[in-house]
Amino acid sequence: MIDTVKGIITSRKEDRLTIQIGHIGVELRGPETSINSIGPIGSDVLMYTQLQVKDDSVVLYGFITAEEREFFRLLQ
């Protein structure tokens, strides 16, 4: 499992952002409140993650705190 992601924010949309980790850009989806409050493009970030695999998709969710991620896990 991917527990955390640390890197530089390179792009942002309402419900997702891309974090550059070395030569790889990782897209994380998450709540708008987290995405909008994490920091500006170009800033360093550490996010707690949850990988969700379904028949038709693989999505990596990102959260600012471990508690926020745990709440997401409880809802799942």
mmCIF file of the N, C-alpha and C atoms, coordinates in Angstrom:
data_MODEL
# 
_entry.id   MODEL 
# 
loop_
_atom_site.group_PDB 
_atom_site.id 
_atom_site.type_symbol 
_atom_site.label_atom_id 
_atom_site.label_alt_id 
_atom_site.label_comp_id 
_atom_site.label_asym_id 
_atom_site.label_entity_id 
_atom_site.label_seq_id 
_atom_site.pdbx_PDB_ins_code 
_atom_site.Cartn_x 
_atom_site.Cartn_y 
_atom_site.Cartn_z 
_atom_site.occupancy 
_atom_site.B_iso_or_equiv 
_atom_site.pdbx_formal_charge 
_atom_site.auth_seq_id 
_atom_site.auth_comp_id 
_atom_site.auth_asym_id 
_atom_site.auth_atom_id 
_atom_site.pdbx_PDB_model_num 
ATOM 1   N N  . MET A 1 1  ? 0.840   -1.173 0.000   1.00 0.00 ? 1  MET A N  1 
ATOM 2   C CA . MET A 1 1  ? 0.000   0.000  0.000   1.00 0.00 ? 1  MET A CA 1 
ATOM 3   C C  . MET A 1 1  ? 0.891   1.244  0.000   1.00 0.00 ? 1  MET A C  1 
ATOM 4   N N  . ILE A 1 2  ? 0.410   2.300  -0.597  1.00 0.00 ? 2  ILE A N  1 
ATOM 5   C CA . ILE A 1 2  ? 1.086   3.600  -0.584  1.00 0.00 ? 2  ILE A CA 1 
ATOM 6   C C  . ILE A 1 2  ? 0.512   4.374  0.596   1.00 0.00 ? 2  ILE A C  1 
ATOM 7   N N  . ASP A 1 3  ? 1.314   4.578  1.638   1.00 0.00 ? 3  ASP A N  1 
ATOM 8   C CA . ASP A 1 3  ? 0.826   5.199  2.867   1.00 0.00 ? 3  ASP A CA 1 
ATOM 9   C C  . ASP A 1 3  ? 0.859   6.724  2.806   1.00 0.00 ? 3  ASP A C  1 
ATOM 10  N N  . THR A 1 4  ? 1.954   7.282  2.300   1.00 0.00 ? 4  THR A N  1 
ATOM 11  C CA . THR A 1 4  ? 2.072   8.735  2.170   1.00 0.00 ? 4  THR A CA 1 
ATOM 12  C C  . THR A 1 4  ? 2.755   9.075  0.849   1.00 0.00 ? 4  THR A C  1 
ATOM 13  N N  . VAL A 1 5  ? 2.558   10.318 0.417   1.00 0.00 ? 5  VAL A N  1 
ATOM 14  C CA . VAL A 1 5  ? 3.203   10.848 -0.777  1.00 0.00 ? 5  VAL A CA 1 
ATOM 15  C C  . VAL A 1 5  ? 3.781   12.195 -0.396  1.00 0.00 ? 5  VAL A C  1 
ATOM 16  N N  . LYS A 1 6  ? 5.066   12.409 -0.728  1.00 0.00 ? 6  LYS A N  1 
ATOM 17  C CA . LYS A 1 6  ? 5.712   13.688 -0.432  1.00 0.00 ? 6  LYS A CA 1 
ATOM 18  C C  . LYS A 1 6  ? 6.367   14.193 -1.707  1.00 0.00 ? 6  LYS A C  1 
ATOM 19  N N  . GLY A 1 7  ? 6.062   15.449 -2.064  1.00 0.00 ? 7  GLY A N  1 
ATOM 20  C CA . GLY A 1 7  ? 6.621   16.012 -3.283  1.00 0.00 ? 7  GLY A CA 1 
ATOM 21  C C  . GLY A 1 7  ? 6.184   17.449 -3.473  1.00 0.00 ? 7  GLY A C  1 
ATOM 22  N N  . ILE A 1 8  ? 6.234   17.896 -4.717  1.00 0.00 ? 8  ILE A N  1 
ATOM 23  C CA . ILE A 1 8  ? 5.917   19.284 -5.067  1.00 0.00 ? 8  ILE A CA 1 
ATOM 24  C C  . ILE A 1 8  ? 4.617   19.315 -5.861  1.00 0.00 ? 8  ILE A C  1 
ATOM 25  N N  . ILE A 1 9  ? 3.711   20.202 -5.476  1.00 0.00 ? 9  ILE A N  1 
ATOM 26  C CA . ILE A 1 9  ? 2.438   20.360 -6.191  1.00 0.00 ? 9  ILE A CA 1 
ATOM 27  C C  . ILE A 1 9  ? 2.726   20.996 -7.551  1.00 0.00 ? 9  ILE A C  1 
ATOM 28  N N  . THR A 1 10 ? 2.279   20.322 -8.632  1.00 0.00 ? 10 THR A N  1 
ATOM 29  C CA . THR A 1 10 ? 2.500   20.857 -9.971  1.00 0.00 ? 10 THR A CA 1 
ATOM 30  C C  . THR A 1 10 ? 1.218   21.294 -10.669 1.00 0.00 ? 10 THR A C  1 
ATOM 31  N N  . SER A 1 11 ? 0.065   20.779 -10.236 1.00 0.00 ? 11 SER A N  1 
ATOM 32  C CA . SER A 1 11 ? -1.211  21.238 -10.794 1.00 0.00 ? 11 SER A CA 1 
ATOM 33  C C  . SER A 1 11 ? -2.328  20.941 -9.814  1.00 0.00 ? 11 SER A C  1 
ATOM 34  N N  . ARG A 1 12 ? -3.440  21.658 -9.997  1.00 0.00 ? 12 ARG A N  1 
ATOM 35  C CA . ARG A 1 12 ? -4.572  21.513 -9.083  1.00 0.00 ? 12 ARG A CA 1 
ATOM 36  C C  . ARG A 1 12 ? -5.874  21.769 -9.834  1.00 0.00 ? 12 ARG A C  1 
ATOM 37  N N  . LYS A 1 13 ? -6.876  20.953 -9.519  1.00 0.00 ? 13 LYS A N  1 
ATOM 38  C CA . LYS A 1 13 ? -8.249  21.154 -9.971  1.00 0.00 ? 13 LYS A CA 1 
ATOM 39  C C  . LYS A 1 13 ? -9.126  21.070 -8.737  1.00 0.00 ? 13 LYS A C  1 
ATOM 40  N N  . GLU A 1 14 ? -10.444 21.152 -8.898  1.00 0.00 ? 14 GLU A N  1 
ATOM 41  C CA . GLU A 1 14 ? -11.345 21.198 -7.743  1.00 0.00 ? 14 GLU A CA 1 
ATOM 42  C C  . GLU A 1 14 ? -11.173 19.997 -6.815  1.00 0.00 ? 14 GLU A C  1 
ATOM 43  N N  . ASP A 1 15 ? -11.096 18.805 -7.386  1.00 0.00 ? 15 ASP A N  1 
ATOM 44  C CA . ASP A 1 15 ? -11.102 17.585 -6.570  1.00 0.00 ? 15 ASP A CA 1 
ATOM 45  C C  . ASP A 1 15 ? -9.834  16.750 -6.709  1.00 0.00 ? 15 ASP A C  1 
ATOM 46  N N  . ARG A 1 16 ? -8.779  17.317 -7.293  1.00 0.00 ? 16 ARG A N  1 
ATOM 47  C CA . ARG A 1 16 ? -7.543  16.555 -7.486  1.00 0.00 ? 16 ARG A CA 1 
ATOM 48  C C  . ARG A 1 16 ? -6.341  17.468 -7.632  1.00 0.00 ? 16 ARG A C  1 
ATOM 49  N N  . LEU A 1 17 ? -5.187  16.903 -7.346  1.00 0.00 ? 17 LEU A N  1 
ATOM 50  C CA . LEU A 1 17 ? -3.949  17.628 -7.592  1.00 0.00 ? 17 LEU A CA 1 
ATOM 51  C C  . LEU A 1 17 ? -2.886  16.650 -8.040  1.00 0.00 ? 17 LEU A C  1 
ATOM 52  N N  . THR A 1 18 ? -1.841  17.177 -8.667  1.00 0.00 ? 18 THR A N  1 
ATOM 53  C CA . THR A 1 18 ? -0.725  16.358 -9.102  1.00 0.00 ? 18 THR A CA 1 
ATOM 54  C C  . THR A 1 18 ? 0.495   16.741 -8.285  1.00 0.00 ? 18 THR A C  1 
ATOM 55  N N  . ILE A 1 19 ? 1.165   15.715 -7.754  1.00 0.00 ? 19 ILE A N  1 
ATOM 56  C CA . ILE A 1 19 ? 2.373   15.914 -6.965  1.00 0.00 ? 19 ILE A CA 1 
ATOM 57  C C  . ILE A 1 19 ? 3.531   15.272 -7.715  1.00 0.00 ? 19 ILE A C  1 
ATOM 58  N N  . GLN A 1 20 ? 4.577   16.043 -7.941  1.00 0.00 ? 20 GLN A N  1 
ATOM 59  C CA . GLN A 1 20 ? 5.775   15.554 -8.610  1.00 0.00 ? 20 GLN A CA 1 
ATOM 60  C C  . GLN A 1 20 ? 6.691   14.917 -7.580  1.00 0.00 ? 20 GLN A C  1 
ATOM 61  N N  . ILE A 1 21 ? 7.002   13.629 -7.785  1.00 0.00 ? 21 ILE A N  1 
ATOM 62  C CA . ILE A 1 21 ? 7.901   12.890 -6.907  1.00 0.00 ? 21 ILE A CA 1 
ATOM 63  C C  . ILE A 1 21 ? 9.051   12.427 -7.782  1.00 0.00 ? 21 ILE A C  1 
ATOM 64  N N  . GLY A 1 22 ? 10.147  13.141 -7.745  1.00 0.00 ? 22 GLY A N  1 
ATOM 65  C CA . GLY A 1 22 ? 11.247  12.835 -8.655  1.00 0.00 ? 22 GLY A CA 1 
ATOM 66  C C  . GLY A 1 22 ? 10.801  13.049 -10.087 1.00 0.00 ? 22 GLY A C  1 
ATOM 67  N N  . HIS A 1 23 ? 10.847  11.994 -10.893 1.00 0.00 ? 23 HIS A N  1 
ATOM 68  C CA . HIS A 1 23 ? 10.456  12.088 -12.301 1.00 0.00 ? 23 HIS A CA 1 
ATOM 69  C C  . HIS A 1 23 ? 9.034   11.591 -12.553 1.00 0.00 ? 23 HIS A C  1 
ATOM 70  N N  . ILE A 1 24 ? 8.272   11.366 -11.488 1.00 0.00 ? 24 ILE A N  1 
ATOM 71  C CA . ILE A 1 24 ? 6.919   10.831 -11.622 1.00 0.00 ? 24 ILE A CA 1 
ATOM 72  C C  . ILE A 1 24 ? 5.911   11.827 -11.064 1.00 0.00 ? 24 ILE A C  1 
ATOM 73  N N  . GLY A 1 25 ? 4.838   12.075 -11.814 1.00 0.00 ? 25 GLY A N  1 
ATOM 74  C CA . GLY A 1 25 ? 3.735   12.906 -11.341 1.00 0.00 ? 25 GLY A CA 1 
ATOM 75  C C  . GLY A 1 25 ? 2.584   12.011 -10.916 1.00 0.00 ? 25 GLY A C  1 
ATOM 76  N N  . VAL A 1 26 ? 2.155   12.153 -9.678  1.00 0.00 ? 26 VAL A N  1 
ATOM 77  C CA . VAL A 1 26 ? 1.101   11.310 -9.124  1.00 0.00 ? 26 VAL A CA 1 
ATOM 78  C C  . VAL A 1 26 ? -0.160  12.146 -8.931  1.00 0.00 ? 26 VAL A C  1 
ATOM 79  N N  . GLU A 1 27 ? -1.290  11.669 -9.492  1.00 0.00 ? 27 GLU A N  1 
ATOM 80  C CA . GLU A 1 27 ? -2.559  12.365 -9.312  1.00 0.00 ? 27 GLU A CA 1 
ATOM 81  C C  . GLU A 1 27 ? -3.250  11.828 -8.062  1.00 0.00 ? 27 GLU A C  1 
ATOM 82  N N  . LEU A 1 28 ? -3.635  12.747 -7.192  1.00 0.00 ? 28 LEU A N  1 
ATOM 83  C CA . LEU A 1 28 ? -4.370  12.409 -5.978  1.00 0.00 ? 28 LEU A CA 1 
ATOM 84  C C  . LEU A 1 28 ? -5.727  13.077 -6.035  1.00 0.00 ? 28 LEU A C  1 
ATOM 85  N N  . ARG A 1 29 ? -6.754  12.338 -5.696  1.00 0.00 ? 29 ARG A N  1 
ATOM 86  C CA . ARG A 1 29 ? -8.093  12.917 -5.566  1.00 0.00 ? 29 ARG A CA 1 
ATOM 87  C C  . ARG A 1 29 ? -8.386  13.090 -4.088  1.00 0.00 ? 29 ARG A C  1 
ATOM 88  N N  . GLY A 1 30 ? -9.241  14.043 -3.782  1.00 0.00 ? 30 GLY A N  1 
ATOM 89  C CA . GLY A 1 30 ? -9.583  14.259 -2.392  1.00 0.00 ? 30 GLY A CA 1 
ATOM 90  C C  . GLY A 1 30 ? -10.682 15.278 -2.228  1.00 0.00 ? 30 GLY A C  1 
ATOM 91  N N  . PRO A 1 31 ? -11.063 15.531 -0.971  1.00 0.00 ? 31 PRO A N  1 
ATOM 92  C CA . PRO A 1 31 ? -12.095 16.527 -0.698  1.00 0.00 ? 31 PRO A CA 1 
ATOM 93  C C  . PRO A 1 31 ? -11.617 17.928 -1.095  1.00 0.00 ? 31 PRO A C  1 
ATOM 94  N N  . GLU A 1 32 ? -12.526 18.725 -1.619  1.00 0.00 ? 32 GLU A N  1 
ATOM 95  C CA . GLU A 1 32 ? -12.172 20.087 -2.041  1.00 0.00 ? 32 GLU A CA 1 
ATOM 96  C C  . GLU A 1 32 ? -11.536 20.884 -0.915  1.00 0.00 ? 32 GLU A C  1 
ATOM 97  N N  . THR A 1 33 ? -12.003 20.694 0.305   1.00 0.00 ? 33 THR A N  1 
ATOM 98  C CA . THR A 1 33 ? -11.438 21.445 1.431   1.00 0.00 ? 33 THR A CA 1 
ATOM 99  C C  . THR A 1 33 ? -9.955  21.136 1.604   1.00 0.00 ? 33 THR A C  1 
ATOM 100 N N  . SER A 1 34 ? -9.572  19.891 1.438   1.00 0.00 ? 34 SER A N  1 
ATOM 101 C CA . SER A 1 34 ? -8.160  19.513 1.547   1.00 0.00 ? 34 SER A CA 1 
ATOM 102 C C  . SER A 1 34 ? -7.358  20.027 0.363   1.00 0.00 ? 34 SER A C  1 
ATOM 103 N N  . ILE A 1 35 ? -7.876  19.824 -0.829  1.00 0.00 ? 35 ILE A N  1 
ATOM 104 C CA . ILE A 1 35 ? -7.166  20.229 -2.043  1.00 0.00 ? 35 ILE A CA 1 
ATOM 105 C C  . ILE A 1 35 ? -6.925  21.734 -2.058  1.00 0.00 ? 35 ILE A C  1 
ATOM 106 N N  . ASN A 1 36 ? -7.919  22.512 -1.641  1.00 0.00 ? 36 ASN A N  1 
ATOM 107 C CA . ASN A 1 36 ? -7.800  23.968 -1.684  1.00 0.00 ? 36 ASN A CA 1 
ATOM 108 C C  . ASN A 1 36 ? -6.950  24.539 -0.557  1.00 0.00 ? 36 ASN A C  1 
ATOM 109 N N  . SER A 1 37 ? -6.777  23.808 0.531   1.00 0.00 ? 37 SER A N  1 
ATOM 110 C CA . SER A 1 37 ? -6.034  24.364 1.662   1.00 0.00 ? 37 SER A CA 1 
ATOM 111 C C  . SER A 1 37 ? -4.612  23.823 1.779   1.00 0.00 ? 37 SER A C  1 
ATOM 112 N N  . ILE A 1 38 ? -4.184  22.980 0.869   1.00 0.00 ? 38 ILE A N  1 
ATOM 113 C CA . ILE A 1 38 ? -2.890  22.307 1.000   1.00 0.00 ? 38 ILE A CA 1 
ATOM 114 C C  . ILE A 1 38 ? -1.699  23.220 0.706   1.00 0.00 ? 38 ILE A C  1 
ATOM 115 N N  . GLY A 1 39 ? -1.863  24.242 -0.098  1.00 0.00 ? 39 GLY A N  1 
ATOM 116 C CA . GLY A 1 39 ? -0.761  25.137 -0.428  1.00 0.00 ? 39 GLY A CA 1 
ATOM 117 C C  . GLY A 1 39 ? -0.756  25.459 -1.904  1.00 0.00 ? 39 GLY A C  1 
ATOM 118 N N  . PRO A 1 40 ? 0.047   26.441 -2.312  1.00 0.00 ? 40 PRO A N  1 
ATOM 119 C CA . PRO A 1 40 ? 0.068   26.855 -3.711  1.00 0.00 ? 40 PRO A CA 1 
ATOM 120 C C  . PRO A 1 40 ? 0.880   25.894 -4.586  1.00 0.00 ? 40 PRO A C  1 
ATOM 121 N N  . ILE A 1 41 ? 0.675   25.989 -5.879  1.00 0.00 ? 41 ILE A N  1 
ATOM 122 C CA . ILE A 1 41 ? 1.484   25.216 -6.825  1.00 0.00 ? 41 ILE A CA 1 
ATOM 123 C C  . ILE A 1 41 ? 2.942   25.599 -6.618  1.00 0.00 ? 41 ILE A C  1 
ATOM 124 N N  . GLY A 1 42 ? 3.800   24.582 -6.593  1.00 0.00 ? 42 GLY A N  1 
ATOM 125 C CA . GLY A 1 42 ? 5.225   24.797 -6.362  1.00 0.00 ? 42 GLY A CA 1 
ATOM 126 C C  . GLY A 1 42 ? 5.659   24.539 -4.935  1.00 0.00 ? 42 GLY A C  1 
ATOM 127 N N  . SER A 1 43 ? 4.697   24.346 -4.035  1.00 0.00 ? 43 SER A N  1 
ATOM 128 C CA . SER A 1 43 ? 5.057   24.110 -2.636  1.00 0.00 ? 43 SER A CA 1 
ATOM 129 C C  . SER A 1 43 ? 5.218   22.624 -2.350  1.00 0.00 ? 43 SER A C  1 
ATOM 130 N N  . ASP A 1 44 ? 6.029   22.319 -1.341  1.00 0.00 ? 44 ASP A N  1 
ATOM 131 C CA . ASP A 1 44 ? 6.206   20.938 -0.882  1.00 0.00 ? 44 ASP A CA 1 
ATOM 132 C C  . ASP A 1 44 ? 4.985   20.508 -0.093  1.00 0.00 ? 44 ASP A C  1 
ATOM 133 N N  . VAL A 1 45 ? 4.643   19.227 -0.210  1.00 0.00 ? 45 VAL A N  1 
ATOM 134 C CA . VAL A 1 45 ? 3.462   18.721 0.472   1.00 0.00 ? 45 VAL A CA 1 
ATOM 135 C C  . VAL A 1 45 ? 3.687   17.269 0.889   1.00 0.00 ? 45 VAL A C  1 
ATOM 136 N N  . LEU A 1 46 ? 3.077   16.893 1.992   1.00 0.00 ? 46 LEU A N  1 
ATOM 137 C CA . LEU A 1 46 ? 3.019   15.506 2.441   1.00 0.00 ? 46 LEU A CA 1 
ATOM 138 C C  . LEU A 1 46 ? 1.553   15.174 2.611   1.00 0.00 ? 46 LEU A C  1 
ATOM 139 N N  . MET A 1 47 ? 1.099   14.126 1.916   1.00 0.00 ? 47 MET A N  1 
ATOM 140 C CA . MET A 1 47 ? -0.299  13.727 2.028   1.00 0.00 ? 47 MET A CA 1 
ATOM 141 C C  . MET A 1 47 ? -0.393  12.260 2.393   1.00 0.00 ? 47 MET A C  1 
ATOM 142 N N  . TYR A 1 48 ? -1.387  11.940 3.209   1.00 0.00 ? 48 TYR A N  1 
ATOM 143 C CA . TYR A 1 48 ? -1.708  10.569 3.581   1.00 0.00 ? 48 TYR A CA 1 
ATOM 144 C C  . TYR A 1 48 ? -2.630  10.024 2.496   1.00 0.00 ? 48 TYR A C  1 
ATOM 145 N N  . THR A 1 49 ? -2.407  8.792  2.086   1.00 0.00 ? 49 THR A N  1 
ATOM 146 C CA . THR A 1 49 ? -3.117  8.285  0.915   1.00 0.00 ? 49 THR A CA 1 
ATOM 147 C C  . THR A 1 49 ? -3.903  7.018  1.197   1.00 0.00 ? 49 THR A C  1 
ATOM 148 N N  . GLN A 1 50 ? -4.856  6.779  0.313   1.00 0.00 ? 50 GLN A N  1 
ATOM 149 C CA . GLN A 1 50 ? -5.654  5.554  0.320   1.00 0.00 ? 50 GLN A CA 1 
ATOM 150 C C  . GLN A 1 50 ? -5.842  5.140  -1.131  1.00 0.00 ? 50 GLN A C  1 
ATOM 151 N N  . LEU A 1 51 ? -5.373  3.958  -1.486  1.00 0.00 ? 51 LEU A N  1 
ATOM 152 C CA . LEU A 1 51 ? -5.522  3.434  -2.836  1.00 0.00 ? 51 LEU A CA 1 
ATOM 153 C C  . LEU A 1 51 ? -6.818  2.642  -2.917  1.00 0.00 ? 51 LEU A C  1 
ATOM 154 N N  . GLN A 1 52 ? -7.641  2.977  -3.919  1.00 0.00 ? 52 GLN A N  1 
ATOM 155 C CA . GLN A 1 52 ? -8.910  2.276  -4.100  1.00 0.00 ? 52 GLN A CA 1 
ATOM 156 C C  . GLN A 1 52 ? -8.913  1.613  -5.479  1.00 0.00 ? 52 GLN A C  1 
ATOM 157 N N  . VAL A 1 53 ? -9.039  0.285  -5.481  1.00 0.00 ? 53 VAL A N  1 
ATOM 158 C CA . VAL A 1 53 ? -9.033  -0.489 -6.718  1.00 0.00 ? 53 VAL A CA 1 
ATOM 159 C C  . VAL A 1 53 ? -10.426 -1.066 -6.936  1.00 0.00 ? 53 VAL A C  1 
ATOM 160 N N  . LYS A 1 54 ? -10.980 -0.773 -8.101  1.00 0.00 ? 54 LYS A N  1 
ATOM 161 C CA . LYS A 1 54 ? -12.281 -1.324 -8.495  1.00 0.00 ? 54 LYS A CA 1 
ATOM 162 C C  . LYS A 1 54 ? -12.114 -2.023 -9.836  1.00 0.00 ? 54 LYS A C  1 
ATOM 163 N N  . ASP A 1 55 ? -13.164 -2.656 -10.293 1.00 0.00 ? 55 ASP A N  1 
ATOM 164 C CA . ASP A 1 55 ? -13.107 -3.366 -11.572 1.00 0.00 ? 55 ASP A CA 1 
ATOM 165 C C  . ASP A 1 55 ? -12.729 -2.447 -12.734 1.00 0.00 ? 55 ASP A C  1 
ATOM 166 N N  . ASP A 1 56 ? -13.202 -1.201 -12.695 1.00 0.00 ? 56 ASP A N  1 
ATOM 167 C CA . ASP A 1 56 ? -13.003 -0.301 -13.820 1.00 0.00 ? 56 ASP A CA 1 
ATOM 168 C C  . ASP A 1 56 ? -12.100 0.894  -13.532 1.00 0.00 ? 56 ASP A C  1 
ATOM 169 N N  . SER A 1 57 ? -11.498 0.966  -12.329 1.00 0.00 ? 57 SER A N  1 
ATOM 170 C CA . SER A 1 57 ? -10.650 2.119  -12.026 1.00 0.00 ? 57 SER A CA 1 
ATOM 171 C C  . SER A 1 57 ? -9.696  1.838  -10.867 1.00 0.00 ? 57 SER A C  1 
ATOM 172 N N  . VAL A 1 58 ? -8.623  2.611  -10.859 1.00 0.00 ? 58 VAL A N  1 
ATOM 173 C CA . VAL A 1 58 ? -7.678  2.621  -9.744  1.00 0.00 ? 58 VAL A CA 1 
ATOM 174 C C  . VAL A 1 58 ? -7.481  4.091  -9.391  1.00 0.00 ? 58 VAL A C  1 
ATOM 175 N N  . VAL A 1 59 ? -7.819  4.472  -8.143  1.00 0.00 ? 59 VAL A N  1 
ATOM 176 C CA . VAL A 1 59 ? -7.769  5.869  -7.729  1.00 0.00 ? 59 VAL A CA 1 
ATOM 177 C C  . VAL A 1 59 ? -6.956  5.981  -6.448  1.00 0.00 ? 59 VAL A C  1 
ATOM 178 N N  . LEU A 1 60 ? -6.061  6.969  -6.408  1.00 0.00 ? 60 LEU A N  1 
ATOM 179 C CA . LEU A 1 60 ? -5.295  7.261  -5.210  1.00 0.00 ? 60 LEU A CA 1 
ATOM 180 C C  . LEU A 1 60 ? -5.883  8.528  -4.588  1.00 0.00 ? 60 LEU A C  1 
ATOM 181 N N  . TYR A 1 61 ? -6.402  8.394  -3.372  1.00 0.00 ? 61 TYR A N  1 
ATOM 182 C CA . TYR A 1 61 ? -6.981  9.531  -2.652  1.00 0.00 ? 61 TYR A CA 1 
ATOM 183 C C  . TYR A 1 61 ? -5.937  10.109 -1.712  1.00 0.00 ? 61 TYR A C  1 
ATOM 184 N N  . GLY A 1 62 ? -5.952  11.428 -1.541  1.00 0.00 ? 62 GLY A N  1 
ATOM 185 C CA . GLY A 1 62 ? -4.999  12.096 -0.666  1.00 0.00 ? 62 GLY A CA 1 
ATOM 186 C C  . GLY A 1 62 ? -5.694  12.924 0.395   1.00 0.00 ? 62 GLY A C  1 
ATOM 187 N N  . PHE A 1 63 ? -5.107  12.930 1.602   1.00 0.00 ? 63 PHE A N  1 
ATOM 188 C CA . PHE A 1 63 ? -5.671  13.642 2.748   1.00 0.00 ? 63 PHE A CA 1 
ATOM 189 C C  . PHE A 1 63 ? -4.562  14.375 3.494   1.00 0.00 ? 63 PHE A C  1 
ATOM 190 N N  . ILE A 1 64 ? -4.905  15.497 4.103   1.00 0.00 ? 64 ILE A N  1 
ATOM 191 C CA . ILE A 1 64 ? -3.930  16.313 4.825   1.00 0.00 ? 64 ILE A CA 1 
ATOM 192 C C  . ILE A 1 64 ? -3.495  15.640 6.117   1.00 0.00 ? 64 ILE A C  1 
ATOM 193 N N  . THR A 1 65 ? -4.419  14.976 6.795   1.00 0.00 ? 65 THR A N  1 
ATOM 194 C CA . THR A 1 65 ? -4.097  14.348 8.077   1.00 0.00 ? 65 THR A CA 1 
ATOM 195 C C  . THR A 1 65 ? -4.429  12.861 8.041   1.00 0.00 ? 65 THR A C  1 
ATOM 196 N N  . ALA A 1 66 ? -3.789  12.112 8.925   1.00 0.00 ? 66 ALA A N  1 
ATOM 197 C CA . ALA A 1 66 ? -4.087  10.690 9.053   1.00 0.00 ? 66 ALA A CA 1 
ATOM 198 C C  . ALA A 1 66 ? -5.506  10.486 9.569   1.00 0.00 ? 66 ALA A C  1 
ATOM 199 N N  . GLU A 1 67 ? -5.991  11.406 10.395  1.00 0.00 ? 67 GLU A N  1 
ATOM 200 C CA . GLU A 1 67 ? -7.344  11.313 10.931  1.00 0.00 ? 67 GLU A CA 1 
ATOM 201 C C  . GLU A 1 67 ? -8.386  11.459 9.824   1.00 0.00 ? 67 GLU A C  1 
ATOM 202 N N  . GLU A 1 68 ? -8.133  12.378 8.900   1.00 0.00 ? 68 GLU A N  1 
ATOM 203 C CA . GLU A 1 68 ? -9.043  12.566 7.771   1.00 0.00 ? 68 GLU A CA 1 
ATOM 204 C C  . GLU A 1 68 ? -9.082  11.295 6.916   1.00 0.00 ? 68 GLU A C  1 
ATOM 205 N N  . ARG A 1 69 ? -7.929  10.674 6.703   1.00 0.00 ? 69 ARG A N  1 
ATOM 206 C CA . ARG A 1 69 ? -7.877  9.421  5.949   1.00 0.00 ? 69 ARG A CA 1 
ATOM 207 C C  . ARG A 1 69 ? -8.626  8.305  6.681   1.00 0.00 ? 69 ARG A C  1 
ATOM 208 N N  . GLU A 1 70 ? -8.461  8.238  7.991   1.00 0.00 ? 70 GLU A N  1 
ATOM 209 C CA . GLU A 1 70 ? -9.131  7.205  8.772   1.00 0.00 ? 70 GLU A CA 1 
ATOM 210 C C  . GLU A 1 70 ? -10.655 7.355  8.680   1.00 0.00 ? 70 GLU A C  1 
ATOM 211 N N  . PHE A 1 71 ? -11.143 8.589  8.701   1.00 0.00 ? 71 PHE A N  1 
ATOM 212 C CA . PHE A 1 71 ? -12.574 8.833  8.541   1.00 0.00 ? 71 PHE A CA 1 
ATOM 213 C C  . PHE A 1 71 ? -13.049 8.325  7.179   1.00 0.00 ? 71 PHE A C  1 
ATOM 214 N N  . PHE A 1 72 ? -12.270 8.580  6.131   1.00 0.00 ? 72 PHE A N  1 
ATOM 215 C CA . PHE A 1 72 ? -12.587 8.092  4.786   1.00 0.00 ? 72 PHE A CA 1 
ATOM 216 C C  . PHE A 1 72 ? -12.657 6.566  4.783   1.00 0.00 ? 72 PHE A C  1 
ATOM 217 N N  . ARG A 1 73 ? -11.712 5.929  5.443   1.00 0.00 ? 73 ARG A N  1 
ATOM 218 C CA . ARG A 1 73 ? -11.700 4.462  5.521   1.00 0.00 ? 73 ARG A CA 1 
ATOM 219 C C  . ARG A 1 73 ? -12.940 3.934  6.229   1.00 0.00 ? 73 ARG A C  1 
ATOM 220 N N  . LEU A 1 74 ? -13.360 4.609  7.295   1.00 0.00 ? 74 LEU A N  1 
ATOM 221 C CA . LEU A 1 74 ? -14.562 4.188  8.009   1.00 0.00 ? 74 LEU A CA 1 
ATOM 222 C C  . LEU A 1 74 ? -15.802 4.292  7.130   1.00 0.00 ? 74 LEU A C  1 
ATOM 223 N N  . LEU A 1 75 ? -15.857 5.324  6.292   1.00 0.00 ? 75 LEU A N  1 
ATOM 224 C CA . LEU A 1 75 ? -16.993 5.497  5.392   1.00 0.00 ? 75 LEU A CA 1 
ATOM 225 C C  . LEU A 1 75 ? -17.033 4.431  4.302   1.00 0.00 ? 75 LEU A C  1 
ATOM 226 N N  . GLN A 1 76 ? -15.870 3.918  3.937   1.00 0.00 ? 76 GLN A N  1 
ATOM 227 C CA . GLN A 1 76 ? -15.803 2.898  2.895   1.00 0.00 ? 76 GLN A CA 1 
ATOM 228 C C  . GLN A 1 76 ? -16.288 1.575  3.426   1.00 0.00 ? 76 GLN A C  1 
# 
